[in-house]
Amino acid sequence: MRAHRWRTALMGPSDTWEQVRKPIELRTSAYLGQISLDIRRTFPKEHWFDPHRSKLIELLNTFASINVGIGYIQGMNYLIFPLWKVYYESAPEWAVEDTLASMQSIMHMTLRVYPTHVSKDMSYLKTLA
């Protein structure tokens, strides 16, 4: 129920998501090794996440490869875990899309507080999704 409210209130009605509901292609980013390490270390005693860790690695890796201007920043793993759990328990068929869209929204709102190691010229701005 909560995931449905988040999707409709923050991301629009579900019928607009039909075009988005395509399988996520696993992309490789420069951050894959660090993401894998961090996911294994995040909430290690919460066994609910154990069968989902590979999907969370895939999601963060996809996010980092799409958003090359942001990449992967340590701490994103603590954002994606609760998002995935809420969305997966509420509507598993939408969990991938909802989690990625929420990560996009959160990072868009908080982008200004993260330091970047890239120059602030136009090529940098073009890399932000």
N, C-alpha and C positions, 0 to 999 in steps of 0.2 A: 504494500500500500504506500509506504513512504517513498519508494523508488518511483512509483507512478506519479505521485505528487511532484517530486523533484523534476521528473521528465517534462511534465506538462507545464509547470510553473516557470522553470528555468530554461528549458530547452525547446519548448513548443509542443504542440499536439503530436501524438505518436504517428499519425498518418503522414506527417512530413518527414519521418525518419525512414520510410520505406526505401528511399534511394540510397540511404547510408548503410542499410543492412546487408552488406556484402562481407564475405570472409576477410578478416584482417590478414594481410600477407606479412609473414615474419620478415622483417628487414634487419639488416645488421648495422649496428652503429658502433662507433669507437668506444662506447660505454658498456658494451655487453658484459665484459668481464667484471667490471665494478658493480653493475646492476645485479649480476648473479651472486656475487659475494654478499651484497647488502640484503637481498631478498632472503637468503639462507639465514642471515643473522637477525632479521626482523621478526619479532614475536615468536621466538623459537619454541616457547612452551604452549602456544596456541595451536593445538593439533588440527583444528578445523581448516587451517590454511595449508596444511601439508600437501593435499592433492591439488591445490590451486597455485602452488609456487611457480611452476613452469609457465602457467598462463600469465601470472603477474610479471615474470621476467619478459615474456613476449610483449605485454602491454607497455611496460616502461621502455623497452627497446624500440618499439614502434613509435612511441611518443618522442623519444630522443632522436630518432632518424627523421621524423617528419619536422620537428622543431629544431633544426640545426643551430639556430641562434641561441637556443636555451640549452639544448642537449640534455644531459642528466645531471642533476644536482643532488648530492646526498641530502636526504630528508624527504625526497619525493616518495620513497618507499613507504614512509609513515603516512602519507596522504592516500596512496593508492590502496593500501590494505583495507581500511574501513569503508572506502567507497565500493570496492569489489564485494566485500561481505554484504553490505546493505543491498546492493543491486542484485547480486547473485541469489540471495535468499528471497528477494521479493519477485524478481522476474529474470530467471537465468537466461532466457532466450534473448534478452536485451542487455545483459551484464557487460559485454565487451564494449558495445557502442556507448552505453551510459557512462561507464567508467572513463573511457577515453574523452568523451565530451565534457565530463566534469573536471577531469585533469586539465583540459584545455581552458575551461572557464576559470578554474582556480589559479592556474599559472598566468593567465592573462591579467587577472586582478592583482596578483602579487609580484608580477615581473619587475616592477620598479624597485623592489627592495632587494632583489638578488644582484650581487655583483657579477659583471660579465668580464671575460677576458678578451673580448673582441672590440675592435675600434668602433666608434659610434658613427661611422660613415654610412652612406646609402647601401652599400653591399651588406652591412650588418642588418639594417632594417628590413631588407628584402628576405632575409633568412627566417624571420619570425613568422610563424603560421598563426 
